[in-house]
Structure formats: structure tokens, C-alpha cells
Amino acid sequence: MMNYWRIDPDSRNYCILADDRNDYGSQDFLEMEGARKIDQNKLRFRFDDERPLPISDFVPTFQAGILFAAPSVFERLNRFFSQGRHTFYTAKTDKHDLKIYVPLEERAGFDFLRSSYEKFEDGDIDQVFELKLKAKFSTDVDIFRLKDNFGVRFYIIVSDNFKKMYEAFGFTGLRFTET
């Protein structure tokens, strides 16, 4: 059976990419209800110069559910990033251009009973502390987001296959937590 992993940016050890006159949010990129159409010419970012940390392969940002990396990273992991529904953009930064990968593939599989989380009064999930997938969960894609509740739609889940290839290439910038 395949294991799946929640990925999060490693913003403790690597330089963070901040918005630079860019007002698009995660909901816009992820094409959620009320999303604005992305204007490629307005995607400007800058590396945080207040914390002199190294720049990782996958660059940490404040944009949840989206991956930023050098084009060469996506080329080396192309077999994963060409699956399912997704969108790519190019981000201009103060250092070099980055590709933005937006996974639009969503699957139902969040285990409400085994996961640990806080909810808003309306029932939507606010924050997930421990994300668990349903027992025997399986899917045909290696990168996806969950669609069970609005609050879990911002987490990217990857397969063991993706994690093993990431590690084999020695990439940096992501943290993996088993689901």
C-alpha cells in the first residue's frame, strides 16, 4: 500500500519568498470560489533580506497549496508535475525567475476522526495539527490536494514515489509529514 505525505515549506532553514506588489492569494491561484484571474505580468516576489538564509530548491512562501521552485527542479521531477490537473506560472523575483506549480487535482480522503484540528464556528477547519488520510486511501496521482473541507484544501499531499525522488535528487525546501 502507498504511503502519502503532507508537505510544508521549510521556512526555518531557508530564505522565504515574499510578495512584491503582488496581491494574489492562494485562493486565486487555486481557482477557488471568487478567485481572480491571474495576470502573469503582476507575479512579482522578492527574497526576504532580513534573514540571511540560503535559497532552497523549493522556495518557502506565504502562499499555501502552491509550490515555487527553479524551472530545472520541475524539469527533473517532470513525471510528477505533468500528472492530473495543474497550472504553471512564472514568478519574477529580485534574484531569478521561478516557476509556480499549482496543483488543481483534488481528492476526498481526509480522515476527520483520526486527524487533529481546530474548527471555526461554521464547521470549516481552521488549522490542522495532524493530518490523516482515510484507511486504505489510494489515488492515481502523486501530487494532489484534499477537497473534504474548505480548510484542508490548502495542503499539498504527495506519494511515497514523489518523496523518494525528491530525496534521491537531494532537493531542499520541503518538510514531509506522514499522513
N, C-alpha and C positions, 0 to 999 in steps of 0.2 A: 504494500500500500504506500502511496506517495505521501510524504510529509510536506506541509506548507508552512511558510514563514511570513510574518508581518515584517515589513521593512520600514525603518525610520532613518532619517538623516543623522549622521554622526557630527552634530554641531559642537560637541565638546572638544573634539580633536582637530577639526578642520575649519577653515575660513567659511563664513556664511555669506551667501549672495543676497543682497538687499535690493528692494525696488528702487529705481532711479527715475522718478517721474512716471512710473507705470502704475496705473490704478486698477489693473485687472486682479481679481481674486480667484481663489481655487474654484469657486462655483462657475465662474466664466469659462475657465479652461476646461472644466469637467462637463460643460454643456448642461448644467442643471437648470431647473426651472428658473426663469427670469435672467438667464445668462445673457451677457452682451457678446456680440460677435467680436472676436479678437482681431485687432488691426496689427499685423506683423510689424509695421513700422514703429509702433509705440512700445515694443517689448525691449525696454532698456533696464539694465540692472548694474549694480556696482558691488565689488567685493568689500566687505567690512574691513576698513583700515584701522579700526580701534583695537582689534585683537589680531596681532600679527601671527596668524596660524598658517600652516601650509594649505594649499588648494588641493582638494581631493579629486578623484576621478568622477565620482558622483557628487555634485556640489550641493551642500545643505542650503535650503531656502526656507522662507516662511510660507511657501505655497504647499499646502497639504495635498497629497494624492497625485503629485506630479514629480517627474524626475528630470533633473538638469545634469548634463554631462557634455564632455567634449565629443564632437562628431565621431572621432576614432573609437570611443568606448562603445557607442551604439553600433558601429560597423562590426566590431569584434563580437558583439553579442546579438548580431542581426537575427539569428534564428528565433530568438525570444521576442524581439521587438517588432517582428513582422507578422506575428500571430494576432488574430482577433481584431476587434475594432479599436482603433487608436488614432491619434493625430500627432504630428510633429510640428514644431515651430522652431525658429532660430531666435536666440536671445543675444542682443548686443550687450557687451559688458565693457567695463573700463580696462579689462585685460585682454580678453579674446572672446570670440563668439562661442556660444554653447548651443547645443540642441536641447529642446524641451520635448520630453515624451509624455503624452497624456493618455493613460490607459482608459479606454471607454468601455472595455469589456467588464460586465458586472455579473456576479453570480450570487445566488441565495445560498447561505451556508453558515451564517453566524449562529453560534450556539448561545442562546440567551441564558440558559440555566448554568452552564459551566464558565461563562465569561464573567469578568468583574468590571463593573462600570457604574457611572452615575447618570441619572436621567433628569431632564427638565420636567417641569410640571405637566407639559403636554404629552409626555411619554417618549419624546425623541431622546436619543442618547447624547449626552453632553461630552463625556470623557470616558475612554476605555482604558482600564488599567491592565487587564489581562484578556486578550482576545483569543477565543477558542472557536474552532470550526466544529460543525456537527460531526459526530462519529461517522466514519466511512465516507466522508466528503471526498468527492473526486470531480475533476473537470478536465477538459481537453486543452486548456490554455495554461501557459506557465506564468503569466502576469495578469492580474485582474484586481478588481475592487469588489466589495460586498454591496449588496443592494437591499438587505433586510430591514434597515432602519436608516433614516437620514444621517444620523451621527456616525455610522460605520462606513459610509460611502467615501470617506476621505482617506481610508487606509489602503495601502497597496499590499497585496498578498502575492507571494511568489512561490514557485515549486522548488523542491529539492534540486531539480535539474538546473534551474537558474542559479541557485545558491552555490552549487558545486562549480559551475562555470565561472561565476564571479570570483570565487576563491582560487580557482586554477589560474586565472589571469592575474591574480594579486591586486585586484581593484580595491579602492578605498572609498570611504564616504558613506557607507550604509551600515546599519546595525540590523541584525536578524534576530527575531524572537519567534520561537516555535509556537505554532497555533495548536 
